[in-house]
Amino acid sequence: AIYTWAGASASHLNQLPGEVVVLPQSYRLPRQILCTALLITNRIQKRQSKEFNARNEEGEVQRASNLGQTQLIGRTFILFRNHYQGNQLRNQLMRGGVPFRGQGSALERDDVRKAVETDTAFPELPAALARYCQLARERHPKRRLLNPSVELLSIHQSKGREADTVVLDLTMTRRTRDSVVEDDEHRVWYVGVTRAKKRLYLLSSGNNAGYPL
């Protein structure tokens, strides 16, 4: 449903004949996160109605204006809607020396990983990457650099996956914001919210350029 631009069609799927079976129990979503997800599904005009129960935990939903106000506990996804915002989040992680995988991470380079594994000097890197690698090494043990628990990725890339903590950046480009009345766009944000197993941070700078949640 979130890949209409690639030829998928939720409406076509919903019109196919056959028996509809709704699985009544979520084993991922605690109550607070499910409640947040329902705020989104209530905006979808054309959908197959589905009701299911949250798992028996409260969970956490909090708001933050920057990554410094979040706690990246356990396996963590930092999700963005548009590519440019992913770059801004990457820069914030780098300034904090946070080991992460995903968009633009220097720790996924073979030469950098080899230097970490062998406790040798990092290869010649652009200044910003060199500062980040050195800061990450100073602040975190080797195992965290080789296997970061934080992953920076788009909402679309997160489909079908889950994490203990999700930081969902609500920022959108103007073009994306103009399409927020469309069912497909609401479904994208539903996917972002429902990746979280324990805690969800809604990241917003306080301007009007974010998904209204």
MARKOL-614000 format. One line per 4 residues: number of its first residue (from 0); their letters; for each residue x, y, z of N, C-alpha, C. Coordinates in nm, 3 decimals. Layout:
% MARKOL-614000
NUM> A> X Y Z X Y Z X Y Z; ...
//
This chain:
% MARKOL-614000
0> AIYT> 0.081 -0.121 0.000 0.000 0.000 0.000 0.085 0.127 0.000; 0.208 0.120 0.047 0.293 0.240 0.048 0.381 0.247 -0.075; 0.361 0.157 -0.172 0.440 0.156 -0.294 0.352 0.180 -0.417; 0.250 0.264 -0.404 0.165 0.297 -0.518 0.247 0.355 -0.633
4> WAGA> 0.347 0.435 -0.598 0.432 0.497 -0.700 0.509 0.392 -0.781; 0.518 0.269 -0.729 0.588 0.162 -0.800 0.490 0.062 -0.863; 0.361 0.096 -0.860 0.263 0.011 -0.926 0.172 -0.067 -0.835; 0.194 -0.061 -0.703 0.108 -0.135 -0.610 -0.027 -0.065 -0.597
8> SASH> -0.129 -0.139 -0.556 -0.263 -0.082 -0.543 -0.337 -0.148 -0.427; -0.354 -0.073 -0.319 -0.430 -0.125 -0.205 -0.577 -0.142 -0.241; -0.631 -0.049 -0.319 -0.772 -0.057 -0.356 -0.800 -0.182 -0.439; -0.707 -0.216 -0.529 -0.725 -0.338 -0.610 -0.723 -0.461 -0.520
12> LNQL> -0.632 -0.465 -0.424 -0.623 -0.579 -0.333 -0.753 -0.595 -0.253; -0.806 -0.482 -0.205 -0.926 -0.486 -0.123 -1.050 -0.530 -0.202; -1.044 -0.517 -0.335 -1.158 -0.555 -0.418 -1.153 -0.699 -0.465; -1.043 -0.768 -0.436 -1.034 -0.908 -0.478 -1.135 -0.993 -0.401
16> PGEV> -1.203 -1.088 -0.469 -1.298 -1.174 -0.398 -1.225 -1.271 -0.307; -1.293 -1.313 -0.201 -1.234 -1.410 -0.110 -1.272 -1.381 0.034; -1.236 -1.470 0.122 -1.265 -1.456 0.264 -1.167 -1.360 0.330; -1.216 -1.276 0.417 -1.132 -1.181 0.492 -1.111 -1.236 0.633
20> VVLP> -0.986 -1.255 0.671 -0.952 -1.303 0.805 -0.864 -1.198 0.872; -0.908 -1.146 0.985 -0.832 -1.046 1.059 -0.766 -1.114 1.178; -0.634 -1.103 1.188 -0.562 -1.157 1.304 -0.587 -1.065 1.423; -0.645 -1.116 1.532 -0.699 -1.029 1.638 -0.598 -0.979 1.740
24> QSYR> -0.474 -1.026 1.736 -0.379 -0.992 1.840 -0.246 -0.945 1.782; -0.203 -0.826 1.824 -0.070 -0.779 1.788 0.030 -0.827 1.892; 0.141 -0.881 1.847 0.246 -0.924 1.939 0.362 -0.824 1.940; 0.345 -0.712 1.871 0.448 -0.607 1.866 0.405 -0.482 1.941
28> LPRQ> 0.284 -0.436 1.918 0.245 -0.302 1.960 0.185 -0.298 2.100; 0.246 -0.223 2.191 0.182 -0.198 2.321 0.070 -0.095 2.305; -0.002 -0.069 2.413 -0.125 0.008 2.403 -0.105 0.151 2.354; -0.008 0.224 2.410 0.009 0.364 2.370 0.048 0.377 2.223
32> ILCT> 0.132 0.287 2.176 0.175 0.296 2.036 0.061 0.259 1.943; -0.020 0.160 1.981 -0.137 0.126 1.899 -0.234 0.243 1.893; -0.255 0.311 2.005 -0.345 0.427 2.006 -0.296 0.535 1.910; -0.165 0.558 1.906 -0.109 0.656 1.813 -0.131 0.611 1.669
36> ALLI> -0.113 0.482 1.643 -0.134 0.429 1.508 -0.278 0.446 1.463; -0.372 0.430 1.556 -0.514 0.443 1.522 -0.552 0.586 1.486; -0.478 0.683 1.539 -0.501 0.822 1.498 -0.478 0.839 1.348; -0.386 0.759 1.296 -0.355 0.766 1.152 -0.456 0.687 1.071
40> TNRI> -0.487 0.565 1.111 -0.578 0.483 1.031 -0.717 0.546 1.025; -0.755 0.624 1.125 -0.885 0.692 1.121 -0.893 0.798 1.013; -0.778 0.836 0.959 -0.774 0.935 0.850 -0.782 0.871 0.712; -0.765 0.740 0.706 -0.764 0.669 0.577 -0.908 0.646 0.533
44> QKRQ> -0.944 0.701 0.418 -1.082 0.697 0.372 -1.121 0.560 0.319; -1.034 0.499 0.239 -1.067 0.372 0.175 -0.972 0.264 0.228; -1.025 0.179 0.315 -0.942 0.075 0.374 -1.029 -0.042 0.418; -0.966 -0.156 0.433 -1.033 -0.272 0.492 -1.035 -0.254 0.643
48> SKEF> -1.153 -0.245 0.701 -1.163 -0.224 0.844 -1.105 -0.344 0.919; -1.021 -0.314 1.017 -0.956 -0.420 1.095 -0.947 -0.375 1.240; -0.983 -0.460 1.332 -0.967 -0.433 1.474 -0.884 -0.544 1.537; -0.783 -0.505 1.615 -0.701 -0.604 1.683 -0.653 -0.547 1.815
52> NARN> -0.612 -0.633 1.904 -0.572 -0.593 2.039 -0.422 -0.568 2.048; -0.387 -0.471 2.132 -0.245 -0.447 2.162 -0.195 -0.557 2.255; -0.062 -0.573 2.260 -0.010 -0.666 2.359 -0.019 -0.602 2.497; -0.010 -0.682 2.600 -0.041 -0.638 2.734 0.074 -0.562 2.800
56> EEGE> 0.112 -0.452 2.738 0.209 -0.358 2.794 0.166 -0.218 2.755; 0.204 -0.120 2.836 0.162 0.017 2.810 0.243 0.080 2.698; 0.375 0.060 2.700 0.460 0.124 2.601 0.476 0.273 2.628; 0.556 0.340 2.546 0.582 0.483 2.564 0.571 0.555 2.432
60> VQRA> 0.507 0.672 2.435 0.506 0.763 2.321 0.543 0.901 2.375; 0.653 0.957 2.326 0.698 1.087 2.372 0.730 1.176 2.254; 0.730 1.305 2.279 0.767 1.403 2.176 0.905 1.459 2.206; 0.975 1.493 2.100 1.109 1.550 2.114 1.132 1.649 2.000
64> SNLG> 1.215 1.748 2.026 1.247 1.846 1.921 1.382 1.822 1.858; 1.461 1.730 1.917 1.590 1.695 1.858 1.633 1.559 1.913; 1.734 1.499 1.852 1.778 1.367 1.893 1.835 1.365 2.035; 1.885 1.479 2.079 1.941 1.487 2.214 1.838 1.465 2.323
68> QTQL> 1.710 1.477 2.290 1.603 1.458 2.387 1.549 1.315 2.386; 1.610 1.228 2.310 1.564 1.089 2.301 1.663 0.996 2.370; 1.616 0.879 2.406 1.702 0.775 2.462 1.701 0.658 2.364; 1.816 0.632 2.304 1.826 0.529 2.201 1.854 0.395 2.269
72> IGRT> 1.749 0.337 2.326 1.762 0.217 2.408 1.732 0.093 2.325; 1.819 -0.007 2.335 1.797 -0.131 2.261 1.813 -0.109 2.111; 1.760 -0.201 2.034 1.762 -0.186 1.889 1.677 -0.065 1.853; 1.735 0.028 1.779 1.670 0.157 1.753 1.669 0.188 1.604
76> FILF> 1.551 0.230 1.556 1.539 0.284 1.421 1.518 0.434 1.432; 1.591 0.511 1.353 1.563 0.653 1.336 1.511 0.667 1.194; 1.384 0.703 1.182 1.315 0.697 1.053 1.287 0.837 0.998; 1.305 0.852 0.869 1.276 0.978 0.802 1.190 0.952 0.679
80> RNHY> 1.116 1.056 0.638 1.026 1.043 0.522 1.096 1.080 0.392; 1.175 1.186 0.395 1.242 1.236 0.274 1.393 1.232 0.289; 1.461 1.211 0.178 1.605 1.188 0.179 1.683 1.301 0.245; 1.645 1.426 0.219 1.721 1.537 0.274 1.719 1.537 0.426
84> QGNQ> 1.607 1.493 0.485 1.599 1.489 0.630 1.688 1.379 0.686; 1.702 1.270 0.609 1.795 1.166 0.650 1.937 1.220 0.661; 1.974 1.308 0.569 2.108 1.367 0.575 2.125 1.454 0.700; 2.020 1.528 0.737 2.030 1.611 0.856 2.040 1.527 0.983
88> LRNQ> 1.964 1.420 0.988 1.972 1.330 1.104 2.109 1.263 1.112; 2.163 1.225 0.996 2.296 1.166 0.992 2.398 1.263 1.051; 2.389 1.389 1.015 2.483 1.488 1.066 2.471 1.504 1.217; 2.348 1.496 1.270 2.330 1.504 1.416 2.394 1.385 1.486
92> LMRG> 2.377 1.266 1.429 2.438 1.147 1.488 2.590 1.157 1.484; 2.642 1.208 1.375 2.787 1.219 1.362 2.843 1.319 1.463; 2.774 1.431 1.481 2.823 1.530 1.578 2.823 1.473 1.719; 2.733 1.381 1.747 2.728 1.320 1.880 2.816 1.198 1.893
96> GVPF> 2.881 1.157 1.784 2.966 1.039 1.789 2.889 0.910 1.812; 2.763 0.905 1.768 2.677 0.789 1.791 2.704 0.683 1.684; 2.742 0.562 1.721 2.760 0.457 1.621 2.624 0.421 1.559; 2.618 0.420 1.427 2.493 0.388 1.360 2.520 0.322 1.227
100> RGQG> 2.421 0.247 1.183 2.421 0.190 1.049 2.325 0.269 0.962; 2.329 0.241 0.833 2.231 0.305 0.745 2.288 0.421 0.668; 2.203 0.516 0.639 2.234 0.622 0.544 2.363 0.697 0.576; 2.462 0.678 0.491 2.585 0.754 0.499 2.676 0.721 0.616
104> SALE> 2.657 0.606 0.680 2.740 0.573 0.795 2.881 0.533 0.753; 2.980 0.602 0.808 3.119 0.567 0.779 3.155 0.430 0.836; 3.081 0.384 0.937 3.113 0.257 1.002 3.078 0.137 0.914; 3.015 0.160 0.801 2.987 0.052 0.708 3.092 0.042 0.597
108> RDDV> 3.188 0.132 0.598 3.298 0.123 0.502 3.393 0.010 0.542; 3.438 -0.068 0.446 3.527 -0.181 0.474 3.657 -0.136 0.540; 3.714 -0.025 0.490 3.842 0.019 0.545 3.828 0.070 0.687; 3.714 0.133 0.718 3.691 0.180 0.854 3.669 0.062 0.948
112> RKAV> 3.590 -0.035 0.906 3.565 -0.153 0.989 3.695 -0.229 1.018; 3.782 -0.237 0.919 3.910 -0.304 0.940 3.994 -0.232 1.045; 3.992 -0.099 1.039 4.068 -0.021 1.137 4.012 -0.042 1.278; 3.879 -0.051 1.289 3.816 -0.076 1.420 3.855 -0.215 1.470
116> ETDT> 3.844 -0.314 1.383 3.873 -0.452 1.423 4.017 -0.470 1.470; 4.111 -0.401 1.405 4.253 -0.420 1.434 4.311 -0.314 1.527; 4.224 -0.222 1.574 4.268 -0.114 1.663 4.382 -0.033 1.603; 4.371 -0.007 1.474 4.472 0.072 1.405 4.413 0.207 1.365
120> AFPE> 4.496 0.291 1.308 4.451 0.425 1.267 4.348 0.414 1.155; 4.254 0.507 1.156 4.155 0.510 1.050 4.220 0.552 0.919; 4.165 0.506 0.806 4.219 0.548 0.677 4.196 0.697 0.655; 4.256 0.750 0.553 4.236 0.892 0.521 4.091 0.911 0.479
124> LPAA> 4.024 1.003 0.549 3.882 1.027 0.527 3.857 1.177 0.516; 3.744 1.215 0.455 3.704 1.357 0.461 3.697 1.403 0.606; 3.722 1.530 0.629 3.738 1.582 0.765 3.620 1.546 0.856; 3.497 1.561 0.807 3.380 1.536 0.892 3.372 1.388 0.931
128> LARY> 3.401 1.299 0.837 3.398 1.157 0.867 3.510 1.118 0.962; 3.627 1.178 0.944 3.740 1.148 1.032 3.709 1.189 1.176; 3.649 1.307 1.193 3.613 1.353 1.327 3.510 1.260 1.390; 3.413 1.219 1.310 3.309 1.130 1.361 3.367 0.996 1.406
132> CQLA> 3.448 0.935 1.322 3.506 0.804 1.356 3.589 0.811 1.483; 3.667 0.916 1.497 3.751 0.930 1.616 3.665 0.950 1.740; 3.561 1.033 1.728 3.472 1.059 1.841 3.397 0.932 1.882; 3.348 0.857 1.783 3.276 0.732 1.813 3.369 0.633 1.883
136> RERH> 3.494 0.627 1.839 3.590 0.535 1.902 3.619 0.576 2.046; 3.628 0.705 2.071 3.657 0.753 2.206 3.542 0.728 2.303; 3.418 0.730 2.252 3.301 0.725 2.340 3.239 0.587 2.352; 3.274 0.494 2.264 3.203 0.366 2.263 3.300 0.250 2.247
140> PKRR> 3.266 0.135 2.303 3.351 0.017 2.288 3.351 -0.036 2.146; 3.450 -0.116 2.114 3.466 -0.169 1.979 3.339 -0.242 1.931; 3.279 -0.320 2.018 3.162 -0.400 1.977 3.049 -0.312 1.929; 3.035 -0.192 1.986 2.929 -0.101 1.943 2.959 -0.043 1.806
144> LLNP> 3.087 -0.022 1.777 3.124 0.031 1.646 3.106 -0.074 1.537; 3.133 -0.199 1.572 3.122 -0.306 1.473 2.979 -0.354 1.456; 2.897 -0.336 1.558 2.757 -0.380 1.551 2.667 -0.275 1.616; 2.648 -0.161 1.549 2.568 -0.054 1.609 2.424 -0.098 1.631
148> SVEL> 2.366 -0.052 1.741 2.226 -0.084 1.769 2.132 0.019 1.709; 2.188 0.128 1.656 2.108 0.235 1.596 2.117 0.225 1.444; 2.002 0.238 1.378 1.999 0.232 1.232 1.919 0.351 1.180; 1.977 0.422 1.084 1.913 0.538 1.022 1.861 0.496 0.885
152> LSIH> 1.729 0.503 0.865 1.672 0.457 0.739 1.539 0.525 0.713; 1.495 0.518 0.588 1.367 0.578 0.552 1.253 0.491 0.603; 1.135 0.550 0.611 1.017 0.473 0.652 0.995 0.357 0.556; 1.010 0.381 0.426 0.991 0.275 0.328 1.089 0.159 0.350
156> QSKG> 1.212 0.191 0.384 1.312 0.086 0.408 1.281 0.004 0.533; 1.204 0.060 0.625 1.176 -0.008 0.752 1.058 -0.105 0.741; 0.987 -0.104 0.631 0.868 -0.188 0.616 0.902 -0.335 0.642; 0.821 -0.400 0.725 0.843 -0.541 0.757 0.942 -0.565 0.869
160> READ> 0.994 -0.459 0.929 1.093 -0.474 1.034 1.040 -0.414 1.165; 1.115 -0.433 1.276 1.073 -0.381 1.405 1.195 -0.349 1.489; 1.174 -0.262 1.588 1.282 -0.223 1.678 1.223 -0.191 1.814; 1.307 -0.200 1.919 1.261 -0.165 2.053 1.221 -0.019 2.061
164> TVVL> 1.305 0.067 2.004 1.282 0.211 2.006 1.277 0.263 1.864; 1.179 0.349 1.837 1.170 0.415 1.707 1.164 0.566 1.729; 1.253 0.637 1.661 1.247 0.783 1.656 1.195 0.819 1.517; 1.075 0.872 1.512 1.009 0.902 1.384 1.012 1.051 1.360
168> DLTM> 1.092 1.094 1.264 1.100 1.236 1.229 0.978 1.271 1.146; 0.898 1.365 1.193 0.773 1.401 1.127 0.790 1.501 1.014; 0.913 1.546 0.991 0.939 1.646 0.889 0.911 1.592 0.749; 0.852 1.677 0.663 0.825 1.641 0.525 0.866 1.756 0.432
172> TRRT> 0.894 1.723 0.308 0.911 1.827 0.208 0.774 1.888 0.177; 0.773 2.003 0.113 0.646 2.067 0.077 0.564 1.979 -0.016; 0.631 1.915 -0.110 0.559 1.828 -0.204 0.493 1.712 -0.131; 0.563 1.651 -0.037 0.504 1.542 0.041 0.391 1.593 0.128
176> RDSV> 0.410 1.710 0.188 0.307 1.768 0.274 0.179 1.796 0.197; 0.192 1.837 0.072 0.075 1.865 -0.010 -0.006 1.740 -0.040; 0.056 1.622 -0.027 -0.014 1.497 -0.057 -0.063 1.427 0.068; -0.056 1.495 0.184 -0.087 1.430 0.309 -0.235 1.397 0.323
180> VEDD> -0.318 1.452 0.235 -0.460 1.418 0.239 -0.487 1.284 0.173; -0.389 1.227 0.107 -0.408 1.104 0.034 -0.389 0.983 0.125; -0.469 0.880 0.102 -0.462 0.759 0.185 -0.323 0.698 0.187; -0.257 0.694 0.071 -0.125 0.630 0.064 -0.025 0.697 0.156
184> EHRV> -0.033 0.829 0.169 0.061 0.901 0.255 0.034 0.868 0.402; -0.091 0.861 0.440 -0.123 0.821 0.577 -0.069 0.682 0.606; -0.077 0.593 0.509 -0.027 0.456 0.529 0.124 0.454 0.552; 0.194 0.543 0.486 0.339 0.551 0.508 0.368 0.581 0.654
188> WYVG> 0.298 0.679 0.710 0.324 0.717 0.849 0.276 0.611 0.946; 0.173 0.537 0.909 0.129 0.424 0.991 0.242 0.320 1.001; 0.307 0.294 0.890 0.420 0.201 0.891 0.529 0.251 0.985; 0.559 0.380 0.979 0.664 0.434 1.067 0.632 0.415 1.214
192> VTRA> 0.510 0.448 1.253 0.470 0.436 1.393 0.474 0.291 1.440; 0.430 0.201 1.355 0.411 0.062 1.399 0.536 -0.025 1.388; 0.652 0.036 1.368 0.777 -0.041 1.379 0.819 -0.057 1.525; 0.760 0.023 1.615 0.809 0.032 1.753 0.748 -0.075 1.842
196> KKRL> 0.833 -0.145 1.917 0.788 -0.249 2.010 0.772 -0.198 2.153; 0.851 -0.098 2.192 0.847 -0.053 2.331 0.827 0.096 2.346; 0.901 0.177 2.266 0.890 0.321 2.282 0.898 0.390 2.147; 0.824 0.498 2.137 0.816 0.576 2.014 0.839 0.723 2.047
200> YLLS> 0.935 0.784 1.977 0.956 0.927 1.987 0.906 0.992 1.859; 0.822 1.095 1.875 0.775 1.174 1.761 0.861 1.299 1.756; 0.947 1.306 1.657 1.047 1.413 1.648 0.994 1.525 1.560; 0.984 1.643 1.619 0.931 1.757 1.545 1.002 1.882 1.588
204> SGNN> 1.033 1.967 1.490 1.103 2.093 1.519 1.006 2.202 1.563; 0.875 2.174 1.558 0.777 2.273 1.602 0.723 2.360 1.492; 0.772 2.343 1.369 0.716 2.421 1.259 0.598 2.348 1.198; 0.546 2.400 1.089 0.427 2.341 1.026 0.462 2.245 0.913
208> AGYP> 0.587 2.205 0.904 0.631 2.124 0.791 0.631 1.974 0.824; 0.560 1.937 0.931 0.563 1.797 0.971 0.427 1.731 0.959; 0.428 1.598 0.960 0.303 1.524 0.957 0.225 1.555 1.085; 0.097 1.587 1.075 0.018 1.627 1.193 -0.018 1.508 1.280
212> L> 0.063 1.485 1.382 0.041 1.371 1.470 0.069 1.412 1.615
//
